[in-house]
Amino acid sequence: MSETPPLRRGWTTGACATAATRAAVEGLWTGRVPQVVTITLPRGQRPDFAIADAATGKGWAEAAVIKDAGDDPDVTHGAEIRVRVKASTGGVVFRAGEGVGMVTKPGLPIAVGEPAINPVPRLMMDGAVAEAAGLFGRTPDVEITVSIAGGAEIAKRTWNPRLGIEGGLSILGTTGIVRPFSCAAWIASIHRGVDVARADGLRHVAGCTGATSERVVQALHDLPDHAMLDMGDFAGGMLKYLARHPIDRVTVGGGIGKLAKLAQGAMDLHSGRSQVDFAWLSDLAGQDLTDCNTALQAVTRAPALAPAIALKAQGRVAAMIDARVDVVVIDRAGMILAHAR
């Protein structure tokens, strides 16, 4: 049997923007935009990037890089990251072009009113400008405008609108490298959601396993969009952060299968990383359910199981965080099967 080839890593939007910056600033100062540039990543790696498009004009130059996310299912894979630079005064100034969002809510690592270009990509672009300035004998005073083709539309499929980033995508990345199917980006987005909720003074947030449970919980408690944390399968990632950054009231919502796993003590609810224990459910229900294929089938046979699962899940959550906790269990149609509060 042949071995499965390793998944291919890719580049963050921050790394792509840095490469485009490096090419564009060379074009500004020499009149020629290179076809390939080398940049330095935060951990010292020196990858090469091909420049997909370039242009120069009076007092400006621009370059574009096509983002390659490797084998990660990243919504920005294949997007064109374009940077235009022009002379400025007083160091590097960042601007949001078409498809890059602006920060409108406090709690993010970038101040309200600033382009959604995160701190590490800013440092990387600063470094690329400084390196080129030393090479070409210039002062590193430039205005950098970052654009992403179609970014405003792509952003609708991300957490940005909920986090108060309006008009487009964020320029992200802490290492410059996208690791395939990494949980880190999702969990980081949950953390930023908590930060935004706290900064806005919200006293009640909710984390749900999917779109249906989120819709039900949001309507049940009349919560604003930015109170809804995109927990998904990462209950542990959300709860550990809430333990360190508390909010008064927390609701957890989800389908019976995922919340059964939470009730058992699982903190990662993905089907590939935790399973429903039907022997445990049998003990909880007081009847044999070991021949069931799904938690929903078990609940259909033993209806009292749903409130018991909700109560157990509530106990698991309450043991981890200092908050008033309620748990909402739904079926696939979005009907509430149980509500422990």
C-alpha positions as CSV (number, residue, x, y, z in Angstrom):
1,M,0.0,0.0,0.0
2,S,1.4,3.4,-0.9
3,E,1.8,6.0,1.8
4,T,-0.4,9.1,1.7
5,P,1.8,12.1,0.7
6,P,2.2,14.8,3.3
7,L,-0.1,17.8,3.1
8,R,1.5,20.8,1.5
9,R,1.9,24.0,3.5
10,G,1.0,27.4,2.1
11,W,1.4,31.1,2.8
12,T,-0.6,33.5,4.9
13,T,-2.2,36.7,3.5
14,G,0.4,38.5,5.6
15,A,3.3,36.7,3.9
16,C,1.8,37.4,0.5
17,A,1.3,41.1,1.3
18,T,4.9,41.3,2.5
19,A,6.2,39.8,-0.7
20,A,4.1,42.2,-2.8
21,T,5.4,45.1,-0.7
22,R,9.0,44.1,-1.2
23,A,8.5,43.9,-5.0
24,A,6.5,47.1,-5.2
25,V,9.0,49.2,-3.1
26,E,11.8,48.0,-5.3
27,G,9.7,49.1,-8.3
28,L,9.1,52.5,-6.7
29,W,12.8,53.1,-6.1
30,T,14.4,51.6,-9.2
31,G,11.6,51.7,-11.8
32,R,11.7,48.0,-12.2
33,V,9.5,45.5,-10.3
34,P,11.3,42.1,-9.9
35,Q,9.6,38.9,-11.0
36,V,10.7,37.1,-7.8
37,V,11.4,38.4,-4.3
38,T,12.6,36.8,-1.1
39,I,11.2,37.8,2.3
40,T,12.0,37.0,5.9
41,L,9.3,35.3,7.9
42,P,9.0,35.8,11.7
43,R,10.9,32.5,12.5
44,G,13.7,33.3,10.1
45,Q,12.7,31.3,7.0
46,R,13.5,33.0,3.6
47,P,11.0,31.8,1.0
48,D,10.8,33.1,-2.6
49,F,7.5,34.5,-4.0
50,A,6.7,34.9,-7.7
51,I,5.1,38.3,-8.7
52,A,2.0,37.7,-10.7
53,D,1.4,41.2,-11.9
54,A,3.1,44.6,-11.6
55,A,2.8,48.2,-12.7
56,T,4.6,51.5,-12.1
57,G,3.6,55.1,-12.5
58,K,4.7,58.6,-11.5
59,G,5.5,58.3,-7.8
60,W,4.0,54.8,-7.3
61,A,4.5,51.2,-8.0
62,E,2.5,48.1,-7.3
63,A,2.9,44.3,-7.3
64,A,0.5,41.4,-6.8
65,V,1.0,37.9,-5.4
66,I,-1.5,35.0,-5.8
67,K,-2.1,33.4,-2.4
68,D,-1.2,29.7,-2.3
69,A,-2.7,28.2,0.9
70,G,-1.2,24.8,0.2
71,D,-3.6,22.0,1.0
72,D,-5.5,24.0,3.6
73,P,-9.2,24.7,2.7
74,D,-8.6,28.5,3.1
75,V,-11.2,30.8,1.7
76,T,-8.5,33.1,0.4
77,H,-6.6,30.4,-1.5
78,G,-6.0,31.7,-5.0
79,A,-6.9,35.3,-4.1
80,E,-4.8,38.2,-5.6
81,I,-3.0,40.2,-2.8
82,R,-2.0,43.5,-4.4
83,V,0.1,46.2,-2.8
84,R,0.6,49.8,-4.1
85,V,3.4,51.9,-2.5
86,K,4.1,55.5,-2.8
87,A,6.5,58.0,-1.1
88,S,5.4,59.2,2.3
89,T,6.9,60.9,5.3
90,G,7.5,59.6,8.9
91,G,8.0,55.9,8.3
92,V,5.6,53.3,7.0
93,V,1.9,54.1,6.8
94,F,-0.8,51.4,6.1
95,R,-3.9,51.9,4.1
96,A,-6.8,49.5,3.3
97,G,-7.5,49.2,-0.4
98,E,-10.4,47.4,-2.1
99,G,-11.2,44.1,-0.4
100,V,-9.4,44.9,2.9
101,G,-11.5,45.6,5.9
102,M,-11.5,48.4,8.5
103,V,-11.7,47.8,12.2
104,T,-14.9,49.2,13.7
105,K,-15.1,47.5,17.1
106,P,-12.6,47.5,20.1
107,G,-11.1,44.3,21.4
108,L,-9.0,43.4,18.3
109,P,-5.2,43.8,18.2
110,I,-5.6,46.7,15.8
111,A,-7.2,50.0,16.9
112,V,-10.7,51.1,15.8
113,G,-10.4,53.1,12.5
114,E,-7.3,51.3,11.3
115,P,-7.0,48.9,8.3
116,A,-7.4,45.3,9.3
117,I,-3.7,44.5,8.9
118,N,-2.6,42.6,11.9
119,P,0.5,43.4,14.0
120,V,2.8,40.6,12.7
121,P,2.1,41.3,9.0
122,R,2.8,45.0,9.7
123,L,6.1,44.1,11.2
124,M,6.9,41.9,8.3
125,M,6.1,44.6,5.8
126,D,8.1,47.2,7.9
127,G,11.0,44.8,7.7
128,A,10.7,44.3,4.0
129,V,10.7,48.1,3.4
130,A,13.7,48.6,5.8
131,E,15.7,45.8,4.0
132,A,15.0,47.3,0.6
133,A,15.8,50.8,1.8
134,G,19.2,49.7,3.0
135,L,19.9,47.9,-0.3
136,F,18.9,50.9,-2.4
137,G,20.1,53.7,-0.2
138,R,16.6,55.1,0.5
139,T,14.7,56.2,3.6
140,P,12.0,53.8,4.6
141,D,9.1,56.3,4.3
142,V,6.3,54.8,2.2
143,E,2.5,54.5,2.2
144,I,1.4,50.9,1.7
145,T,-2.1,50.2,0.4
146,V,-3.1,46.5,0.5
147,S,-6.0,45.3,-1.7
148,I,-7.5,41.8,-2.2
149,A,-9.5,41.2,-5.4
150,G,-13.0,40.1,-4.4
151,G,-12.1,40.5,-0.7
152,A,-15.4,42.1,0.3
153,E,-17.4,39.1,-1.0
154,I,-14.9,36.6,0.4
155,A,-15.2,38.3,3.8
156,K,-18.9,37.4,4.0
157,R,-17.7,33.7,4.5
158,T,-15.5,34.6,7.4
159,W,-15.9,35.9,11.0
160,N,-14.9,39.4,10.0
161,P,-18.4,41.0,10.0
162,R,-19.2,39.6,13.4
163,L,-15.9,40.9,14.8
164,G,-16.5,44.4,13.5
165,I,-14.2,44.3,10.5
166,E,-16.1,45.9,7.7
167,G,-15.6,46.1,4.0
168,G,-13.3,43.2,3.4
169,L,-10.8,40.7,4.7
170,S,-8.0,40.9,7.3
171,I,-4.3,40.6,6.5
172,L,-3.4,37.8,8.9
173,G,-0.6,35.5,10.0
174,T,1.8,35.1,12.9
175,T,4.3,32.8,11.3
176,G,3.7,33.5,7.6
177,I,3.0,29.8,7.0
178,V,-0.4,28.1,6.6
179,R,-0.4,24.7,8.1
180,P,-3.0,22.4,6.4
181,F,-6.2,21.8,8.3
182,S,-4.8,23.6,11.4
183,C,-7.2,24.2,14.3
184,A,-5.2,27.2,15.3
185,A,-6.9,29.7,13.0
186,W,-10.4,28.7,14.1
187,I,-9.5,28.8,17.8
188,A,-7.8,32.2,17.3
189,S,-11.0,33.5,15.8
190,I,-13.0,32.3,18.8
191,H,-10.5,34.1,21.1
192,R,-10.9,37.4,19.1
193,G,-14.7,37.0,19.3
194,V,-14.4,36.8,23.1
195,D,-12.2,39.9,23.1
196,V,-14.6,41.9,21.0
197,A,-17.6,40.9,23.2
198,R,-15.7,41.9,26.4
199,A,-14.5,45.2,24.9
200,D,-18.1,46.0,23.9
201,G,-19.3,45.3,27.5
202,L,-21.4,42.3,26.6
203,R,-22.5,40.2,29.6
204,H,-23.9,37.2,27.6
205,V,-22.3,35.2,24.8
206,A,-23.0,31.9,23.2
207,G,-21.0,29.3,21.5
208,C,-22.7,26.8,19.2
209,T,-21.6,23.7,17.2
210,G,-23.2,24.8,13.9
211,A,-25.4,27.2,12.0
212,T,-28.7,25.6,13.0
213,S,-28.0,25.6,16.8
214,E,-26.6,29.2,16.5
215,R,-29.8,30.4,14.9
216,V,-31.9,28.8,17.6
217,V,-29.8,30.1,20.5
218,Q,-29.6,33.6,19.1
219,A,-33.3,33.8,18.7
220,L,-34.0,32.2,22.1
221,H,-31.9,34.7,23.9
222,D,-32.2,37.7,21.5
223,L,-28.4,38.0,21.2
224,P,-26.6,40.4,18.9
225,D,-24.4,38.9,16.2
226,H,-21.1,39.8,18.0
227,A,-22.3,37.8,21.0
228,M,-22.2,34.6,19.0
229,L,-18.9,32.8,19.2
230,D,-18.1,30.4,16.4
231,M,-17.3,27.5,18.7
232,G,-17.8,24.7,16.1
233,D,-16.1,21.6,17.4
234,F,-13.7,23.5,19.6
235,A,-15.5,23.6,22.9
236,G,-12.2,23.4,24.8
237,G,-10.7,26.2,22.9
238,M,-13.6,28.5,23.7
239,L,-14.0,27.4,27.4
240,K,-10.3,27.6,28.3
241,Y,-10.2,31.2,26.9
242,L,-13.4,32.2,28.7
243,A,-11.9,30.8,31.9
244,R,-9.1,33.3,31.6
245,H,-11.2,36.1,30.1
246,P,-14.6,35.7,31.8
247,I,-18.0,36.9,30.7
248,D,-21.0,36.8,33.1
249,R,-23.2,34.4,31.2
250,V,-22.4,31.7,28.6
251,T,-24.8,29.6,26.6
252,V,-23.6,26.5,24.7
253,G,-25.9,25.1,22.0
254,G,-25.7,22.2,19.7
255,G,-27.0,19.0,18.3
256,I,-27.6,16.0,20.5
257,G,-24.6,14.1,19.2
258,K,-22.0,16.7,19.8
259,L,-23.4,17.8,23.1
260,A,-23.5,14.1,24.2
261,K,-19.7,14.1,23.6
262,L,-19.4,17.3,25.6
263,A,-21.4,15.7,28.4
264,Q,-19.0,12.8,28.4
265,G,-16.1,15.2,28.9
266,A,-14.8,15.6,25.3
267,M,-13.5,19.1,24.6
268,D,-13.0,18.5,20.8
269,L,-16.3,17.5,19.3
270,H,-15.1,16.6,15.8
271,S,-16.3,13.2,14.7
272,G,-12.8,12.1,13.9
273,R,-11.4,13.0,17.3
274,S,-14.2,12.0,19.7
275,Q,-17.0,9.5,19.6
276,V,-20.4,9.1,21.4
277,D,-20.1,6.4,24.1
278,F,-23.3,4.4,23.9
279,A,-22.5,2.4,27.0
280,W,-22.2,5.7,28.9
281,L,-25.5,6.8,27.4
282,S,-27.1,3.5,28.5
283,D,-26.0,4.1,32.1
284,L,-27.3,7.7,31.9
285,A,-30.7,6.5,30.5
286,G,-31.0,3.4,32.7
287,Q,-31.6,1.2,29.6
288,D,-29.6,-0.6,27.0
289,L,-28.8,1.7,24.1
290,T,-25.6,0.1,22.9
291,D,-27.2,-1.1,19.6
292,C,-28.0,2.5,18.6
293,N,-26.1,4.1,15.7
294,T,-26.5,7.7,16.7
295,A,-27.2,9.8,19.8
296,L,-30.4,11.0,18.1
297,Q,-31.6,7.4,17.7
298,A,-30.8,6.9,21.4
299,V,-32.9,9.9,22.4
300,T,-35.7,8.8,20.2
301,R,-35.8,5.6,22.2
302,A,-35.2,7.2,25.6
303,P,-36.6,10.8,25.5
304,A,-35.5,11.5,29.0
305,L,-31.9,11.2,27.8
306,A,-32.0,14.7,26.2
307,P,-32.5,16.6,29.5
308,A,-29.9,14.4,31.1
309,I,-27.3,15.1,28.4
310,A,-28.0,18.9,28.7
311,L,-27.6,18.8,32.4
312,K,-24.4,16.8,32.2
313,A,-23.0,19.1,29.6
314,Q,-24.0,22.1,31.7
315,G,-22.0,20.7,34.5
316,R,-18.9,20.1,32.4
317,V,-19.0,23.7,31.2
318,A,-19.8,25.2,34.6
319,A,-16.8,23.3,36.0
320,M,-14.5,25.1,33.6
321,I,-15.7,28.7,33.7
322,D,-16.9,31.2,36.3
323,A,-20.2,32.2,34.7
324,R,-23.9,31.5,34.6
325,V,-24.2,28.6,32.2
326,D,-27.1,27.2,30.2
327,V,-27.0,24.5,27.5
328,V,-29.5,24.1,24.6
329,V,-29.8,20.8,22.9
330,I,-31.5,20.7,19.5
331,D,-32.4,18.2,16.8
332,R,-31.5,18.4,13.1
333,A,-34.6,20.4,12.4
334,G,-33.7,23.0,15.0
335,M,-36.3,22.0,17.6
336,I,-35.2,22.3,21.2
337,L,-34.9,18.9,22.8
338,A,-33.7,20.1,26.2
339,H,-32.6,23.3,27.9
340,A,-30.5,23.1,31.1
341,R,-30.2,26.4,32.9
